[in-house]
Amino acid sequence: MRQFFRSGILGVSMGIATALLPVSSVGQSIGSDKNTLPDIGVVASEVLTLDKEMLVGDAIMRQMRGQAPVIDDPVLTEYIQDLGNRLVLQAENTKFPFEFFIINNSVMNAFAFYGGHVGVHSGIITRADTESEVASVLAHEVTHVTQRHLARRALSQQRSSPLQIASMLGSILLAMANPEAGIAAMQTSTAVANQLNIDYTRSNEQEADRIGIDILYQAGFDPKAASTFFGKMAEEYRTSSRPPERLLTHPLTEKRIADARNRMRRYPDVRLRPSLSFNLAKARLLARYQFEPDYALEHFKAVVENDTFAIRDAGLYGLAIAYLANEENLKAKQINDQLLARTPGNLFYVDLATDIALAMGKADEAIAMLQKELEHKPRNSVVVLNLANAYMANDNHDAAIELIRDYLLVHPHDQLAYQLLSNAYKAQKSYKGMHQSKAELLALYGAYPNAIDELQHAYNYTGDDHLEKQRIRARIQQFRDEQEKLKQF
């Protein structure tokens, strides 16, 4: 499904975010280390309870959706969430569900913040050679969350004034998505930021390295990938202009690289086949998000001709995406049909098949294919949202609305679903539903004043439906209450 881009939506002004720009290597030693971890929950909870941490994390995530280039792609979102969940299953001290997401940024960074949110830059995936390397970064960030390093840092921040903390943390939030843009803002609060970053890294990085590596190994990945990717990131900064140290809460030091390599010796060799899903995700990011269409076509032609992708079918997939982007639909279809024949039901291929069919004006074919997939994967985001999009292309807006409304009962934070729903209501000239859907979408960005405005527009279309008027008034009050909660932080 081709991405729907939001335009000009800004989240509420929030300052409570601790960016953890990833460094790569992660780990915990084998054996009894798990049983000797410090009881960190009590001290951390003194300053930030788990309930409050989840509220703060939700507020930050809304701002990230509104301000950062979050890739709103069901196929990639499902991939990174599944990969992250494999690691979380092996982690101890998990207190809430994790949400993993991808930022469209070629810089090799990742970060974690309150409430189990972990963001990874697309550059991590496109520059990694194996799935284990990506997993090593995620395991490191998962460890920061499960060990409540962010809450511990909040405790240290009590030494500074609220104004200084808000200034510094707001700048870090900006730096998550765009490090260069964050530099100027950081300069206004460097003194407190520098001290807090030093305190944070000294007290927590060893623990994240030690524990995360064991999570990586227990989840079935190659633990040596942690040190190899560590070295890859060090080389990246060695040959390019390095961001200011204050923007990196995970400084790349030779000692940390050496420690990671020494730790690897304690683990047995793990030999894994190349991951098809990882290589498909990498090809999709390159072809659809990183390269311009003409360059993507030339790049993937060369990849296929020289057989330079770890899995040939992933290179062919990238080429099919590039053909579609260059409006060579038939060539894209011929390649993708072969891929689907070899791996039926693969959602990367199913998604592309839908885009190709719609580009060729064959919505009926897409609907028939997706309805079969829906029988086996009910409420799967890739299938449902593609099917809704195909219904809309076929002017069956009622079916699209029914499908999306049912899906949102299980996935209430899916912004792409609300965008599609709003478009479907608009095509029907059902303006009440359109404004209500826009309101929910704006709320996901933390733009509550704008969301309230949309609900007030929806109210004007309710006619004599007094029950609906009451529902809208109640929802407006809920948004106002959410605004008030933010002010308490």
N, C-alpha and C positions, 0 to 999 in steps of 0.2 A: 504494500500500500504506500502510495506516495505521501510524503509528510505534508501535513497542513501546518503552515507557519502562522504564528500569532503575530500581531503587529501593534507596536507601541503600547504594550500593557506593562505598567510598572507595579511591582508589589508594594506593600506598606513599608515604611521606613523602619527596619529592624536592625538592631545591633548585636544580637546575641548569637554569634556563630564562631566556632573555633575551627579554622581551616587546618586540615592535616594534609599538607601537600606531600604525597607519598614518596617514599624513596625507593622502595622496591623490596629489598630483602626482608624476610620476616621469619620469626621462628621461636620455638621453645625446645628445650632439650628433651631427649627420650628418657623414659624411666619415671623416677619418683618426683620430678619437678612439679607435676600437676598437683601433687598432694602437699606441696610446701609453698603454694602461692599465698601472698598476703591477703588478709581479709580486708579488702579495700572498700566494701560496700558501706560499712558503717560511717567511716569518716566522710566519704563522698556524699552520702545522703544527708549529712548535716547541713550542707549548703544547697543541694539540689536533689529533691526527692525524685523517684522514678516517674511519678505522675507528672511532675513539673518538667522533667527532662523530655518526656514525650510531647507535652504541649509546646515547649520551646522548639523541639525538633520539627514538629508539624508547621509551626509558624515560619521557620527558616526555609523549609521545603517549599512552602507557598511562595516565598520571596524568590527562591531559586528558579521556580517555574516562570515567574514573571520577568526576571532580569537576566538570567543566564541562558546561554544557548543549549538548553537541554534537548537532546535528540528524542523527539516524540515519535518513535518508530516501534510499532508493536513487535516486530520480529527481533530487533536488537534488544529491546527492553526485556523480552522473554528470555533471550539468551543470557544476558548479564545477570538477571535475577536467578535463573536456574544455576548458573555457575556460582554465584554468591551463596545460594542456599546450601550447596554441597559443602561449603566451608563452615557455614553457621552450624550445621548439624554436628560438626566435630568440636565446636567451641563450648566451653563451660561458662557459666554465669550469664547466659543469655536471658534477658528480662523482657524482651519485646520482639515483634517481627522486624526483620531488616528490610529496607528498601534500597535496591541498587539501581543506579541510573547512569547514563552516559552523557558527558558534556562534549559538544562539538568543538574541540580544541586540539590542535596537533602537538601541543606541549605535553611532554610525558609527566603528567601529574595525576594525583587522585587525592581525595580528602574524605573525612568522616565528620559528622556532627551529631548533635543530640538526637536521641530517639531511634538510633539504629539506621541512620541514613548514610549511605556510602556512594559517593560520586567518583566516576573514573573518566578521565579525559580520553577521547578517541585515540589520541596519540599513543597511549599505553598499548591498545590493541593492535593498531596498525604497525607499530615498531617491534612488537613481540614476535618471536619466532615460534613459540609454542604456547599452548593453553596454560601450561604450568607456570609460565612466566607471568601471565596476567593474574592467575590465581594467587601467586606469591604477593602481589601488590594488594589484592583484595583481602587476603588473610591478615596482612599487616594492619589494614584499616579496621577489620573486624575486631582484632585484638584491642585496638585503642578503645573501641566502644564497649566490649565486654569487660575490660578491666577498668572501665569508668575513668579513663584518663581525662576526659573532658570535664567531668564533675570535679576531679581533683584539681584541675587547672582553675576551675571556677572558684574553688576555695582559696587558691593563691591570689586570685584577682580581687579578693576582698581588701587587699592592702592598698588598692588604688581607688581613686574616686570614681563614682558611676559615670561621670562625663568622660573621663579618660578611657575607661573600659569600653564604653559605647563607641567612642571614636575609633579606637584601635580595632575592635571586633567588626565594626561595620566596614572598615577598610579591608580587613582580611576576607570578609564575605565577597567583596568586589574582586579581590585578587584570586579567589577560587576559580572564577570563570575567565578572567582576563588579567594575568599578572602584571602586564605593563600598565594597564589602567589603574591598578591598585597602588602603584608606586607613589604617585603624587599624594594620594590620600593618606598613605602610611606615614609620609613625612611629617604630618601634623601631630602624630602621636608616637614618635619613634622611641622616646625615652622609656615610657611604660611598656611599649610593645617589645622592645629589645629585651628587657628584663624578664618579662613573662615568657617570651619564646625560649630564652636560655633556661629558665627554671623548668619549663615544660619538657624540653628535649633531654636535658640531663637526667631528669627523674623517670622518664617514661620510655625512651626509645629502646633501651636494652631489654626491658620487659616485653615490649611489642615484638622485637626481633626474636626473643627466646620462645615466647608462646606461639607466635604466628607460624613459625617454621614447623612446629609439631602439628598444628591444625592442617597445614598444607600436606604434610606426609600422611596423616590419618585420613584425609579426604581422598587419598589415592593419587595425588599428584607427585611429580618429581621434586623432592626438596632441594635438589641442586639448582633448580631453576631460579631459586631466590638469589643465590650469589651471582649467577650468570646475568640476571637482569639488573642486579645491583651494579655490576661492573659496566653493563651497557649504559646505564644512566650516568655513571661517573664519566664515561667516555663522551657522552653527549654534552655534558657541561664543560668538559675539558677542551672540546673543539668548537664551542660556541660561546656567545656572551652569556655569562651566568647571571641569573636573577639575583638581586640583593639578598644577602643572607637572612635578613629579617623577614623575607617572604617565604622562607623555607623552614618550616618547623621540623623538617627531617633533613638536617644538613648532611651532605655527602662527604664523608671523611674516609681517608684510607684505612683508618682503624676499624671503622664499621664494616668496610668491605672485607678486611682481613679476618675479622671476627666471624663474619658470615661464612667465609670459606672454611675456616677451621671447624665451625659447627657442622658443616656438611659431612665431614669425615665420620661422624657418629651415625649416619644414616646409610642403609643399604642402597645399592643401585636400584633405581626404578626405571624400567624401560616401558615407554608408552608409545602406542601408535599415534600418528598425527590425528588431531581431532577435526572431524569434518565440520562440526558446528563452529568451532573457533575460526577455521579458515574461511568459511562462508561469511561469518561476521566481519572478518578482516577485509574480504573482497567487497562486501557491501559498503563498508565505511569508506573505502578508497574510491570506489566507483560512483557512489551516490553523494557522498558528503565532502570528501577531501579534494577530488580532482574535478576539473572542468570537463564537460562532456567530450570535447574533441580530444583532450589529453588522455582521458580515461580510455577512450577507444584505442588509441595508439598504444597505450601502456598495456592493456590486457590482450591486445593482438600479439604483442611481443611476449607476454607471459605465457600465452597458450602455445605460440610457435616454439619457444625455447624451453617450455615445460619447467618454469622456475617457481611455480607455487608448490607448496608441500603436498597438496592434493590437487590433481589436475582438474577435477570437477569444480573445485572452488574457483580456479582461474577461468574456467568456462562460464561459471555463474557471473563473475565480474564482467566478462566480455558481453554476456547477454544484457546485463544492466546498462552497459555502455552503449550497446546498439539501440536499446529502447530510448535512452536519453538523447541519442542522435536521430531519433524518429525512423530508425531502420527496424520497424516492428517485426517484419517477417523473419529477418535474421535472428532477432532476439527470441522469437517464438520457436524457431527450429532448434536452437540450442537448448532452451529451457524445457521443451517437450522431451528431449533426450534425457535431460537430467531427471525429470519427473518419472520417466519410465524406469530409470535405474534405481531411484529412491522414492517410491510412491509415498505421498503424504508428508514429505519433508516441507516444513512450513516456509522455509526460505524460498523454495521453488513455487509453492502454492501462492505465496504473496506476489511473486514476480509474474506468475501466470495470470493472476487477476489484473495486474497493471497492463500487461500486454493485451489481454482481451478487451479491456475498456478503451485502450488507445486505438484498437482496431474497430471499435464500435460493435463489439460482440458481447454485450453485457449478459445476454442469455446463456452463453457458454460459461462465463464466469460464475453465474448464479448456480447453474447445474453442478459444476465442480464443487463449489463451496458448500452447497446443501448436503452433498455426500460427506464432505469433511465434517460438517456440523454434527452429523449423526454419531461420529466417533469422538469428536472433541467439542462437546457442548460448552458454550461460554468461554472457549478459548479466545483470547483477545485478537490474535491474528485472523482467525476464521471469522469471528463475529463482525469485526470492524470492516474487513474486506467485503463480507457479504452485504453489510448495510450500505457500503459505498456502491456496490454493484446494483443493489435494489434502487438506489437513488439515481444511478445512471440510466436505469430502465424505467424511471418515472413511477416506481412503486414505493412512494414515500411512506404509506401506511405500514408496509411490511418493515421498512427500515426503522421507523419510530418504535414499533412494537419490539423489534429485536434489540435495539439499543437500550430501551427502558428496562427490559428484563436483564440485560447485561449489567447495567449500572447498579442494580440491586446488590450485585456481588463485587463490582469494581467501582465504588462511588468516587474514586479519585482519578479516574481516567479522563484527562482533559481532551484527548482526541475524540472520545465518544461524545462528549458534550458539544464539541465543534460540529461533528456530524449531525447530532440531534438538532442543533440550532439551524443548520442548513436545511435539514429535512422539513422542519416546521416552517421555515421561511418559504420554501418551495410550495408548500401547501397553503401559504398565506394565513397560517395559524400564528398570529403575532404574539398571543399570550404565551404559547409554548416556546416560541423563539426567544422572547425576552427572558423567560424563566431559565432556559438553557444557558443563555449568555450570562445570566447572573451567577449560576453555579460555576461556570468556567472562570469568571472573574474572581470568584471566591477562592478557587484553587490557586490563583495567583496572589492571593492576599489583598486584592484590590477591593476591599469591602465597600467603600463609598460608591464606587462604580457599580458594584453588584446590587447595592440598594437602589440605585437609580434605575437599573434594568427591571427590578421587581416592581418599582413604582409605575414604570411603563406597562408592565404586564397587568398590573392592577386595573389600568384603564380599559383593558380589553375583557374584563370578567363579566360585564353586563350585570344581570340580576343574580348571578351565581354567588350567593352570600357565603356558602361554605368555602368556595375557592378564594373569596376575598379574605376570609379568616385565615386560611392557610398561608396566603401571601404575607399578611400582616405578621403572622407568627414567624415566618422565615426572615422577614426584615429584622425583627427583634433579635433573632438568633445571630444574624450578621453583626448587629450592633453590639451584642454581648461579646462576640469574638474580638471586635475592635477593642473593647474595654480590657479584655484579657491581655492583649498585646501591650497596652499601656502599663500594666503592672510589672512587666519585665524590665 
